[in-house]
């Protein structure tokens, strides 16, 4: 299988030789080219350094660049998925979307405009947050392109609360707003890795009414990754899928650098294996949020986040290459 038809330019991957020093030079994600260096891209890695929607520890505005720094060691071949993600499709770093740190409504509007602009080129998004507030404007843009999407939400928390201090847009409310706005396919919604205390049992009841199914972190431990992946794939089917990963889905032992840590989370191995297991789902875009490097140690959190983003990019890249291969064979 070739990634590109004969009349299409081949992707420009990171330059990799036996003399490559991964710790030097500007930090784009995985050392891929900047968007302005390639003109167009299949997958745009974009940062949204915004954290005015947090309810506990701030600092996720620094997450995008922390993940980029931790991604320097990522290499061209992903053996877990048997894919060359940066060769099968063009991946480029689109820099950051500027979001007003003093006005959440204005920030949501500018994030939506920025993601609209990238998606209008035909690119898919791998967004690096930022706090989870950013998922709502991204989903608005994605739904305009694909219609209501299936959602797979990795998180310690539900993020379907109604408001905080009367504010509708926060990192704990994006998926209630998305459901209310018709952005989600309510027959294909799942939380994975949820755990910890809640305000009341009604939180779960309200979440169920929105259409979400829940796979707790304890479910993953007891049932195992393969069974969980099968359940998720049956729920998602062939629908366009959006994946949102809050890094606090991981146990604090694996991701201390986050704003609202909860004990008893997934291991980084479990998260990576679940994402890999979804390689034949129709993933259209994804985000990874809530990395707060001020609370991290030895880049534990940022490394886990960068590898998770790499697996998500690998899923999208393989699918892009496959669809192009089909198109080329239909034309021949």
C-alpha positions in Angstrom: 0.0 0.0 0.0 1.3 3.4 -0.9 0.2 6.5 0.9 -0.2 8.8 -2.1 -1.4 8.4 -5.7 1.2 9.1 -8.3 0.1 12.6 -9.0 0.2 13.7 -5.3 3.2 15.1 -3.6 4.8 12.7 -1.1 4.7 13.8 2.6 7.7 15.6 4.1 8.6 13.7 7.2 11.0 14.7 10.0 14.6 14.4 8.8 16.1 11.4 10.5 19.7 10.1 10.1 22.1 8.2 12.4 23.5 11.7 13.3 20.2 13.3 14.2 20.3 15.0 17.6 16.8 14.9 18.9 17.5 17.4 21.7 18.5 20.3 19.4 16.6 22.8 17.3 13.0 24.2 17.6 10.5 21.9 19.1 7.7 21.0 16.7 5.6 17.9 17.6 7.8 14.9 16.7 10.1 17.3 14.8 7.6 17.4 11.9 7.8 20.4 9.6 5.9 23.6 10.4 2.7 24.1 8.4 4.2 27.2 6.6 7.1 24.9 5.4 4.8 22.5 3.6 1.8 24.7 2.7 -0.9 22.1 3.2 -1.2 19.1 5.5 -3.3 16.0 6.1 -3.0 16.2 9.9 -2.4 19.5 11.7 -0.9 19.4 15.2 -2.1 22.6 16.8 -1.7 24.0 20.3 -4.4 25.8 22.2 -2.6 27.3 25.3 -5.7 28.2 27.3 -6.5 27.3 30.9 -8.9 30.0 32.1 -11.6 27.3 32.4 -10.0 25.3 35.2 -11.6 24.7 38.6 -8.5 23.6 40.6 -4.8 23.8 39.7 -4.0 26.1 36.7 -1.0 25.7 34.3 -2.4 23.8 31.3 -1.7 26.8 29.1 1.9 25.5 29.2 0.9 22.0 28.2 1.1 22.4 24.4 4.8 23.2 24.3 5.6 20.7 27.1 4.1 18.0 24.9 6.1 19.2 21.9 9.3 19.2 23.9 8.6 15.6 25.2 7.9 14.5 21.6 11.4 15.1 20.4 12.4 11.4 20.8 9.5 10.0 18.7 10.8 8.2 15.7 9.4 7.6 12.2 8.2 3.9 12.6 5.5 2.9 15.1 5.9 -0.9 15.6 2.8 -1.2 17.8 0.6 -0.2 14.8 3.1 -1.2 12.1 2.8 2.2 10.5 5.1 5.1 9.5 2.8 7.9 10.6 4.8 10.8 9.2 5.3 9.1 5.9 1.8 7.7 5.2 0.3 11.2 5.5 1.6 14.7 5.7 1.8 15.8 9.4 2.7 19.4 10.2 2.8 21.5 13.3 0.4 24.5 12.8 1.6 26.4 15.8 -0.9 27.7 18.4 -4.3 29.2 18.3 -4.4 32.4 20.3 -7.1 32.4 22.9 -8.0 35.3 25.2 -6.8 34.3 28.7 -9.1 36.8 30.4 -12.4 36.2 28.6 -13.7 32.6 28.2 -16.4 33.5 25.7 -14.0 35.3 23.5 -11.5 32.4 23.8 -14.1 29.9 22.8 -15.0 32.0 19.8 -11.4 32.4 18.6 -10.6 28.7 19.1 -13.7 27.8 17.0 -12.5 30.2 14.3 -9.0 28.8 14.3 -10.1 25.2 14.1 -12.6 26.1 11.3 -9.7 27.6 9.3 -7.6 24.4 9.7 -10.5 22.0 9.0 -11.5 24.0 5.9 -8.3 22.9 4.2 -9.3 19.3 4.6 -6.8 18.6 7.4 -7.6 16.5 10.5 -6.6 17.9 13.9 -4.5 16.6 16.7 -5.0 19.4 19.2 -2.7 19.9 22.2 -4.3 21.8 25.1 -4.9 23.7 27.2 -7.7 22.8 29.5 -10.8 20.7 28.5 -12.9 23.8 27.8 -11.3 23.8 24.3 -13.1 20.6 23.3 -16.4 22.4 22.8 -15.3 24.8 20.1 -13.3 22.1 18.4 -16.4 19.8 18.3 -18.4 22.6 16.8 -16.0 22.8 14.0 -15.7 19.1 13.6 -19.5 18.6 13.6 -19.9 21.2 10.8 -17.6 19.1 8.7 -18.8 15.6 9.6 -22.2 16.0 11.3 -22.8 14.7 14.8 -19.8 12.5 15.8 -19.2 9.6 18.1 -17.2 10.6 21.1 -14.7 8.6 23.1 -13.7 10.6 26.2 -10.8 9.5 28.3 -10.9 11.3 31.6 -11.1 10.8 35.4 -14.1 13.1 35.4 -17.4 13.2 33.5 -17.1 16.8 32.3 -20.9 16.9 31.8 -21.7 19.2 34.6 -24.0 22.2 33.9 -22.0 25.2 35.1 -19.5 26.5 37.6 -20.4 29.8 39.4 -23.0 30.3 36.7 -20.4 30.0 33.9 -21.5 27.7 31.0 -18.0 27.3 29.4 -15.5 25.6 31.7 -13.3 22.5 31.6 -16.1 20.6 33.5 -18.9 21.3 31.1 -17.9 20.9 27.4 -19.7 17.6 26.7 -23.0 18.8 28.2 -22.8 21.8 25.9 -21.8 19.6 23.0 -24.8 17.3 23.6 -27.2 20.2 24.0 -26.0 21.7 20.7 -26.4 18.5 18.8 -22.7 18.0 18.0 -22.7 14.4 19.3 -24.2 11.2 18.1 -25.9 10.3 21.3 -26.0 6.6 20.5 -22.2 6.4 20.5 -20.8 8.2 23.5 -18.4 6.7 26.0 -16.3 7.8 29.0 -13.2 5.7 29.8 -11.2 5.8 33.0 -13.7 7.8 35.2 -13.3 7.5 38.9 -13.3 9.4 42.1 -15.9 11.3 44.1 -18.9 13.2 42.7 -21.1 16.0 43.9 -24.1 13.6 44.0 -25.4 10.4 42.5 -27.5 12.6 40.2 -24.3 13.5 38.3 -24.4 9.9 37.0 -28.1 10.0 36.2 -27.7 13.3 34.3 -24.8 11.8 32.4 -26.8 8.8 31.4 -29.6 11.0 30.1 -27.1 12.7 27.8 -26.4 9.3 26.3 -23.0 8.4 27.8 -21.8 4.9 28.7 -19.1 4.6 31.3 -16.0 2.4 31.5 -14.4 3.1 34.8 -10.7 2.7 35.5 -11.7 -0.3 37.7 -13.5 -1.8 34.7 -10.3 -1.6 32.7 -8.4 -3.3 35.5 -10.9 -6.1 36.0 -11.9 -6.8 32.4 -8.7 -6.1 30.6 -7.9 -3.9 27.6 -9.0 -6.3 24.9 -12.5 -6.7 26.2 -12.9 -2.9 26.8 -11.7 -2.2 23.3 -14.2 -4.6 21.8 -17.0 -3.0 23.8 -16.0 0.5 22.6 -15.7 -0.6 19.0 -19.2 -2.1 19.1 -20.6 1.2 20.5 -18.7 3.4 18.0 -19.3 1.3 14.9 -18.3 3.0 11.6 -19.4 6.5 12.7 -17.1 9.5 12.5 -15.2 9.4 15.8 -13.7 12.2 17.8 -11.4 11.2 20.7 -10.7 13.6 23.6 -8.0 12.6 26.1 -7.7 14.4 29.4 -4.3 13.2 30.7 -5.7 12.9 34.2 -7.3 9.7 33.0 -3.9 8.3 34.0 -3.1 7.6 37.6 -1.0 10.3 39.2 1.9 7.9 39.3 1.9 8.1 35.5 0.7 11.7 35.1 1.4 13.9 38.1 1.5 17.0 36.0 -2.2 17.8 35.7 -4.7 20.1 37.3 -7.2 17.8 38.9 -5.5 14.5 39.7 -7.5 11.5 41.0 -6.0 8.3 42.5 -6.7 4.9 40.9 -6.3 5.8 37.2 -5.2 3.9 34.1 -1.5 3.1 33.5 0.1 4.7 30.5 0.4 1.2 29.0 -3.4 0.7 29.3 -4.2 4.0 27.7 -1.8 3.4 24.8 -3.1 -0.1 24.2 -6.7 1.1 24.1 -5.9 3.7 21.5 -4.0 1.2 19.4 -7.0 -1.1 19.6 -9.1 1.5 17.9 -7.0 1.6 14.8 -9.8 0.5 12.5 -12.3 3.1 13.8 -13.1 6.2 11.7 -11.1 8.7 13.7 -11.6 12.2 12.3 -9.8 14.4 14.8 -8.6 14.3 18.4 -7.4 16.4 21.3 -5.2 15.9 24.3 -5.6 18.3 27.2 -4.8 19.2 30.8 -1.1 18.7 30.8 0.2 21.1 33.5 4.0 20.9 33.5 4.5 22.9 36.7 3.3 19.8 38.6 5.3 17.3 36.5 8.4 15.4 37.4 11.1 14.4 34.9 8.5 15.0 32.1 6.6 11.9 33.1 3.2 13.4 32.1 4.5 15.1 29.0 6.1 12.0 27.7 2.9 10.0 28.3 0.9 12.7 26.5 3.3 12.9 23.6 3.2 9.1 23.1 -0.6 9.1 23.3 -0.8 11.9 20.6 1.7 9.9 18.5 -0.7 6.8 18.6 -3.7 9.0 17.7 -1.8 10.5 14.8 -0.8 6.9 13.7 -4.4 5.9 13.6 -5.4 8.9 11.5 -2.3 8.5 9.2 -3.0 4.9 8.5 -6.6 5.6 7.6 -5.7 8.5 5.3 -3.2 6.3 3.5 -5.8 3.5 3.1 -8.4 5.8 1.7 -5.9 7.2 -0.8 -4.9 3.7 -1.8 -8.5 2.8 -2.4 -9.0 5.9 -4.5 -5.9 5.3 -6.5 -7.0 1.7 -7.3 -10.5 2.8 -8.3 -9.0 5.3 -10.8 -6.5 2.8 -12.2 
